[in-house]
Amino acid sequence: MEVTGLVSVPNPNPAFIQVQVAGPADLIRVTFYSPAMVKVRVLEGPGNAGPGWTTLDARGLDLPNGAWFMSAVATRENLRSAPFKSVRIFIVR
């Protein structure tokens, strides 16, 4: 399995994170980073995902205003995909 897409919907102020995987995955993990690339949050969701797009609920992230980065990995059994490139999201309230 491989993560092939990562988007926030909408951006700014995402309510959902959509992750595209090329094959079946037991777990999808999206990690959020500060502009200094310090890990600040992790969002995990659902087992038995893919292939295709999977939507994770991001309404509870509670990130402060600013620019953030996110990256995603998928796991299947004991294998983990390479991280998908960092994608910038914006929080403006």
N, C-alpha and C positions, 0 to 999 in steps of 0.2 A: 504494500500500500504506500501511497505517496500523496502528500498534500499538494494540490495543484492550483488552489485559489483561496483567497482570504479577503473578505470585504466586510465593512461595517455598514449597517443600514439603519437609519440614514447616517450621513457624516456631514456636519457635526452632530453630536449628541446621539450616539448609536443606541438603539433599543435592542438590536439583534446583531449577532456576528454570524456570518455565513462562511462555512469552510467547505471546500470542494476536495474530495479524496478520490483517487484513481481506482481504489479497490476497497474491499470491506475492512472496517476498522472496529476494534473493540472499544476504543476510547479516543476522543479528540480533546487535546489540551491546548488552550489559547493562553499565552502568557503576555501580560502587559508590562511595559517598561516606561520609566521616566525618560526625559530627554537625555539624561546622563547614562541611560541604559541600565538603570537599577531596577530589578524586578519588584513590582508593586502589587500585582494581583495575578491570580490564576483562575481561569474559568474552564471547567471540564464538562463534557457532555457527550452525548448519549452513547451507550454501548450499541453495538450492532449497527453502526453507521456505514453509509457508502455502499457501492460507489455512487458518486454524485454529490450534490450539495446537502449539507446538514446545517440547520439553524440552531444557534445557541442563544438563550435569553440573556441579554446584557444589561437589563434594566436595574439590576442590583449591584452593579460595579462600584458605584459611588466614588468615582474619580473626580478630583477637583478640576476647575477650569484649566485649560491648557492643551498643549500638544502632547500626545502619548504615542507609543509604538506598540504594536502587537505582532506576535509570531505564533505559528501553530505547528503542532506535531500530531501524528496519528500513531496509535499502537495497535498491534494485532498479535495476540499471544504474547510472546516475550520480545517481539521485534518492535523497534521504534523507527519511524521515518526520520529523514533529515528535516531540520526545521525549515518551514517556509519562510521566505524573506520577510523582513520587518516591514510592516505597513503602518503608516501614520494615521491616527485618528485625532479628532478634535472634540473637546468638551467646552461648550459655551452656554452658560446659564444666565 
